Structures are given as structure tokens and as C-alpha cells.
Amino acid sequence: MSKRHFTLIYAREVKKQLQVIERKYYALIRNEIEAQLQFEPDVETRNRKPLKRTVVFEAEWEVRFGPNNRFRVFYEIDREQEKVYILAIGVKEENRLVIGGEEVEL
């Protein structure tokens, strides 16, 4: 049985959120999103987990990656349509989560 392939759909806000992240990380972010979320977005791992409560943009899940796991991608899954909606991309700096240049309450 082959793995189901999910289509990745980016919210409009994501483009603006990326503008405050250093350009040198764009390929890493894109590659990680594709690797982590195209085939098993709803499988919990050490760095991918469902959120206990809605923190950002009504997201249900979070995946962490990059240097010191500093990048956070928040998403929701439509299993019937086999789509993953990328709702927000942020940077975790110590105890702060910054999305689009603005600190978000954790």
C-alpha cells in the first residue's frame, strides 16, 4: 500500500511571514515542509505534534525544525480532501514565538 499524497496549500499570510525570515533559510523551510507534511502530516513525531489548544491561526498541528528547532510551521489537515493547509510560519526565539515580525502569545 502506497502512502497517501497530501496537497500543500499555503495561506496568503505565509508569504508576508517569510519576509521577516532570512532568505538563506527559504530552501530549508520549503524542503522540510514538503518532507514532513506531504505524506504523513497526521503522524505524531518528536518534532511534529497536534496542538493541545489553538495557539495560532486556528492551527491544529505544529512541526518544528531547523537550527535548534527554531522554525515552527502551524497547519491543519483535511483528510478527506488530502490537503494540508499551511497557516503560519514562525521563529521561536527563547520563550518567544515571532510570526511575521510580531510576537505571538504561547
C-alpha angles and dihedrals in degrees: 000000000000123000118261114253116226122205113231116225120187122210115234091246092063093075090056091045091054092054091075092051118085111264092231088072097054096093091047091050094047093045093048093048090051094044096045103037111030097075113018108015092152098052111104116229136165090277101027120065145148114258117248089216135008106272105163137018093341090292119169098193140036132200123194127201146136131067107351088351087283098151121079126192118192118200148155130220131226101197095182094054092035092232132138116205113209102210104172143001119202145164124240112215111183104301095345129092113204120193120179091348094306127105113241123208112248 
